[in-house]
Amino acid sequence: MAVPEPTGAETLTPNRPPTVSAARTASPSPASGGGQPFFYGGQAVIEGVMMRGKRHYAVAVRLPTTKEILVDRGELKAPIYTNPIWKAPFVRGLALIGEQLHLGMKSLIWSANMNAGANNIEIGKKEITGSVAMAGVFALVLFIGLPLFLAGLAIQRSNSFAFVVVEGIIRVGLVLGYLAAISLLRDVRRVFQYHGAEHKTINAFESGWALDVPSVRRASTLHPRCGTGFLLVVLVVSVVVFSVVALFHPNLFWVIASRVLAIPLIAGTGFELIRFMARHRCNPIVKIALLPVLGTQKFTTREPTDDMLEVAICAFNSARQGEEETAGAAA
């Protein structure tokens, strides 16, 4: 799968914030053809924020030495963004995972290299690939292998409903405990602050507020479409799916295999649920269902500083500028 091609980096000084021609009080962009609005997304990176539009993305980071804001803009040309099949219900959940593995990792690597380069440090592709591979193995062992092992110690029958419930509770506890533990690290805490800045910027935009620091500061650090909330929904859906699997009394091999083979179904269902709740967030019942989704984000968001908000606004404006340029060319 091809990754988006960057269009080059721009350097912006803190005293000259980026501007775009879009009205700062615009509502979410309308999706072409479907009638439903397109909602911007994003993620925190190292000393910065990535914002993603429908066809463009932008990553903005603040260099630690000069305090300048460096922006990398790119167009989303890969089939995962353009082929209609990836927009189909339940399939788009897999597209989200693919996006995190490609665009999310690409943005994270770029931000790491920008910050390392500012300190005259070079990070090679080999080192980055090795670190990502080790992190993947660690995640599989910690969040899939360990819950299975501990649940097996507590419940002898691995094909029972009780085993699935205990496994799910252990997995949720491990995820939340892990997030709480890493938040004690200074560098991770700064990433969580940028995560809060990303949420505040998108919340302000969706509320029709001006995209300046005073206005964005008023917005919440919590958002119903957050990936942390999506993770919680996925964990809940997995308990339901694996409970159905337990009805067939599988042996240990199929118990383990089901945890891997069911990932597409769980991700697709989880995405549809989080999407539904985000679009109906004003419904009284949905408001209650969203409470744990929003609550888990307190583990991964922190109040950002004003200079962090500047970076998030810069990333959002740059991504939106790309959307406007494409729309203007098509008009």
Secondary structure, DSSP 8 states (H G I E B T S, - for coil): ----EEEEEEEE-TTS----SS-TT---EE-TTTSSEE--EEEEETTEEEEE-SSEEEEEEE-TTT--EEEEEEE--SHHHH-GGGGSTTHHHHHHHHHIIIIIHHHHHHHHHHHHHHTT----HHHHHHHHHHHHHHHHIIIIIHHHHHHHHH-S-TTSHHHHHHHHHHHHHHHHHHHHHHTTSHHHHHHHHHHHHHHHHHHHHHTT---SHHHHHTS-S--TT-HHHHHHHHHHHHHHHHHHHHTT---HHHHHHHHHHTHHHHHHHHHHHHHHHHHTTTSHHHHHHHHHHHHHGGGT-----HHHHHHHHHHHHHHHHHHHHHHHHH-
